[in-house]
Amino acid sequence: MERPARLCGLWALLLCAGGGGGGAAPTETQPPVTNLSVSVENLCTVIWTWNPPEGASPNCSLWYFSHFGDKQDKKLAPETRRSKEVPLNEKICLQVGSQCSTNESEKPSILVEKCISPPEGDPESAVTELQCIWHNLSYMKCSWLPGRNTSPDTNYTLYYWHRSLEKIRQCEEIYKEGQYFGCSFDLTKVKDSSFEQHSVQIMVKDYAGKIKPSFNIVPLTSRVKPDPPHIKNLSFHNGDLHVQWENPQNFISRCLFYEVEVNNSQTETHNVFSVQEAKCQNPEFERNVENTSCFMVPGVLPDTLNTVRIRVKTNKLCYEDDKLWSNWSQEMSIGKKRNSTLYITMLLIVPVIIAGAIIVLLLYLKRLKIIIFPPIPDPGKIFKEMFGDQNDDTLASKELWCQHLLLHWKKYDIYEKQTKEETDSVVLIENLKKASQ
C-alpha cells in the first residue's frame, strides 16, 4: 500500500506543476503598440517611434516585431524605435506589433501601420537619372537630366549629407555638360574604419520650389572610380617586358584590379592582360617603393617599338561595385624604332622621278600630236591670194592661181613624207633597242 500511495503523490505533483507552468507562461496575444509616429532627419533618414501597448501582461517581456511594406526587412527587437535610410521618391510604410518572446513563430499583436509620403510636386518635373560617382576617394561627382515638365532656365541646387557632417551641406558649383547637369563636392576618406560602411544622402531640387525634389542614397562601397595609375619603369629581361607602375592615391593594391595593354609597332597588334595580383617580387623591379605594383608581359620582341598603358578598377574584395574603370594611363614606350632614312629618301626621290616622267611624256606627246593631227592648209588664205588682186586678164590670173595651188600641195606632200620618214625612223630605233635588250 505504501508504493501506490507514493505514485499517487508523484502524479499529483506533476499535475500541479503542469497547471502552474501553464498559468505562468503568457501565451495570449498582447495589445497593439500606441502612438506610432514617423519623422525624417537629415535628408533621407526616416525614423519611426512608438510607445509600449496599454494593458500588456505584467509578466510579459515585450519585444516588437516590425517590417516594411510587402513584409520586407523583418526585425524583432526590444527597442521602441526603428530607422532606415531610404530615398523619399516613393511612399514607404512600417508595420509594428508586440509580443512576449523572441520566437518569430509566435503570433504578434495587431500590426499598426504608419507611412510617409514623398514631397508634393509634379512627378514629371523631378530630375531623372540622378547618379553619383566617388572619384579616387577624394570627391563625389553627381549628374542628372532635367525632368520633362521643367523650364530650360531652372536653377538647380544639390544638397548632401553623411555621418561625418554635422549638418546638411549645399553643393556650390552647378555646371552643365551637354544635356546633363552636375555638381562636385569634396568627400575625402577618413581614418574611421567604418566610414566606408556609411552612405551619402543626396537631394536635388530648384531654388524656386517649382519642381519635385529627387533623392538618392549612394553607398560608399559602390560607384568608386580610381584615378589612372602612373607608369614608372619599363625594361626587358629574358624575353619578358617588365612593367612597374604607381597605384592611384588612397587605394591599396589588394583592392584593385588592373588591365595592362601592350601595342607592338611591327605586328600592329595590341594585347590586353588582366592582372589581379601585381606584386613586385622580381629582383629586376625597383623595391621598397610604397604603393607600387608590377607585372611581367611574356613574349615581347625587344627589337620593335612597344607602347604600354594601364587602367584600374576596384574589386569586390573591398567594394561592392567593380564596373567603373579608370581612364587609361599615359602611354610609355620601349624598344627600337624603325629606320626612317629609307622613308625620307623615298619621299625625296619619288617626286623627282615623277616630274621627269611628266616632262618626257609631254615632249613625246608633242611629236605624237603632229603625227596624228597634221597641219591643214588655210583655205581662206588661198582664196585671198586667189581673188585678192584681179585684173582684166582673168585667164592669166587663173593659171597663176593653179600654179600656186599646185606648188603649195607639193610642199605639203614633201612635208608629210618627211614627217612619215622621221616617224618610221623613231619606230625603227625603238624596235632595234628592244631587240638588243
Salt bridges, closest charged atoms under 4 A:
GLU2 OE2 - ARG6 NH2 2.92
ASP73 OD2 - LYS84 NZ 2.88
GLU124 OE1 - ARG148 NE 3.91
GLU177 OE2 - LYS141 NZ 3.83
GLU196 OE2 - LYS189 NZ 2.93
GLU259 OE1 - ARG311 NE 2.96
GLU261 OE1 - ARG309 NE 2.63
GLU284 OE2 - HIS237 ND1 3.63
GLU385 OE1 - HIS404 NE2 2.42
